[in-house]
Amino acid sequence: MTAFVVTGTDTGIGKTVFAAGLAKRLNATYWKPVQSGLEEETDSQIVSRLSGQPVHAETYRLQLPASPHIAAAREGVTIDDRVLTLPSQRPLVIEGAGGLMVPLNDQVTFLDMFARWQLPIILCARTSLGTINHSLLSIAALRWAGVALHGVAFIGKPEPHVEATICRIGEARHLGRLPWLDAVTVDSLSAGFDAAFAVDVFATMAPNSGSRS
């Protein structure tokens, strides 16, 4: 595959670290279209540091660490979704913000953008309590919007029954599970990512990856 969108079932689940590992694995350029929160290290800076891969500049950089439409309103800005056009670089890893239904403005969510871009989605899901509901709702939303799901990448301690339940009911491919790393460094992420995800798991789409008929 030449491009993926990395999204999550929620915020703060480790999808930026996963995106860094994926960018390095694919030798890809990374793009975070909208960055909310600038006081700490940004997602683009994290990915650059952990992957060593080129990073495409964010289209919107907003100071407040909040939903993009709220952060933009605080600065008197309205995010124009029409300018969020895909960079030409390939391979490409794109990271959303929070979950699928995070608003960009008063009308458009990230899910709307994913449907517009029509790139395969990798859904990052935690393995802890509550993940079954959040994951299955996210998978259902992707299929409702007609967006191809490449598979689910789990993050956290092993929960085989939970992971199998999500993939069975959601009819989704289990891509692997990245454990929480004691110290997230270039070397530890590279080793952890390689151990967690098979070499060919990002190469081809699963037969049932598209929307339901």
N, C-alpha and C positions, 0 to 999 in steps of 0.2 A: 504494500500500500504506500502511496506517496504522501498522504495527509490524513491526520486524525484530529478530532476534537476530543479533548479530555474534559469531562465534567464530573460532578459529584452528586451524591444523594443529599449532601448538606455541606456546610462550611466547616473548615478546620479538620478535615479528615485525612489530609496528607496528599491531596491530588497534585499539589505543586511539586513535591518531592518525586512523586510518580512521574509527572510530566518531565522533570529533569532527567530521570533515568531513561524514559522513552526517547527523549531528544538525543541523548548520547547513543542509545542503542541503534537508532535509525540514522544517525549522523545528520540530524534535521535542524532547521531553523525553528525557533520558538516564537510564538506571538500571543500576548495577552492583550486583547482589544481594549479592555477598560480596566484600569487599576484604581481601586478605591482604597485610600490609605497610603500616605507617603512618609509618615514619621519613622517607621521601621523599614527594614530591608524589604523591598518590593518583591513580588513573585518573579518578575523578569530578572532581577538581580540574583535571586536565589537560584534560578535555573541556570543563569550564566555561570555562577560560581561553582555549581555542582556538576554541570555537564560540560562546560568548556565550549558549548555550541553557540553559534551566532543567535542574537536575539533581535527580533524586529521591534521597532519602537511602538509603544502603546499609542493608540489613537486618542484616548482620553486618559489623563492623569488627574485624579481628584484627591484632595487632601483628606477628606473625612473617611474613616474606615466604616463604611455603611453600604447599604444597597446602592448601586450606581445611580439610580434616579434620585435618591435622597441626597447622596453626596454631591451630585451635579446641581440640584436645586439650592443647596447651601451656598454654592459659588455663583448662583445666578445663571447657570448653564443648563441647556436642554440637550441631552445626547441625541444626535441625529443618526439614527440607525442606518440611513442610506449611505453614510460614508464608511461604514464598517465593511469594506470590501476585502476579499481575501488577498493576502500578499502573493506575489508570483513565485516566491522561492519554494522549491520542493527538494527533498522531503520537508514537511511542515507539521509542527505540533502546535495546536491552538488550545489555550486553556480558558474556560469560562470562569464565572465567579459564583461561588456558592452552588446552589442547585439549579435545576432546569428552569424554574419559574421565577427566577430573580428578574425584576423589571429593569429595563434600560431607560425607559421613559414611561409616560402614562399609558401607552398603547402596546409597546413591544417588550417581550421577554427574551431571555437568552434562547429559550426553546424556539421562538419564532425565527431567530437568526440561524439556529442549527438547521431548521427546516429549509430556510432560504439557501444556505450554503451547500446542503446535501453532501456532507462528508460523513464518513463512518464515525460513530461515537464510541469512546471507551468510557464506561461508567465506573467511577471509583466509589467503592462502598466500604464502610467500616465493618468490622466483624462483631462489634459489641451490640448490646441490647438496643432494640428498636430498628435494627438495620433491615429486617425482613420487610416490614411495612414500607419504610422509606425507599428501599431498593425496588420493590415490586410496583409501587406507585410511579417511580421514575421510569421504569421500563415500560409501563403502560402508557405514560405520557409520550415517550419517544415513539412508540408504535402508533398511537393516535395521530401524531403529527407527521407520520410517514417518514421518520428518520431511521436510517439503518444503524442498528446496534452491533458493533463489532464484538463486544463481550463485556463481562464484568471483571474488573481488577479489584480484588479485596485487599484491604490494608488493616493490619492488626494481628493479634494473636490467632492461632488456628482455631476455627470453629467449623469443623467439617459438616456437621448436620445443618447448621445455619446456612453455610455457603451452598450446599447441595439443594436445600429447600428453595433458595432464591433462584438458582439456575434452572431447577426443574419446573417450578410454577411459572417463572418468567420466560421459559424456553430460551434461555440465554447461555452463551458459552462462558465457561469458567476459564479465564485467562491465566490465573495464578493468584498468589497472595504474597504481598510484600509485607514482611514483619516490621514492627516498630524497631527502629535502629537506635541503639544506645547513644551513639554519636553519629550524626549525619555528616559525612565527609564525602569527598569525591571517591575515595577508595571504598568506603563502606557501602555507599549507595551502588556503585558499580558492581561490587561483589554480591550484594543483596538482590539487586535487580536481576542479575544473570542467574542466580540460584532460584529466583521466584518465577521467572517467565521463560518458557522454552524459546529457542532460537527462532522458530518459524511461527510463533503464535500471533505475530502482527503482520504476517505475510498475506494471508488469504481470509476472505470473509466466510463466516459460517453460513450454511444453507438457509437457516431460518432467521437471518439477521435483519431482514426488512420488516415492513409493517404487516400486520395481520390482514388476511383477506376477509 
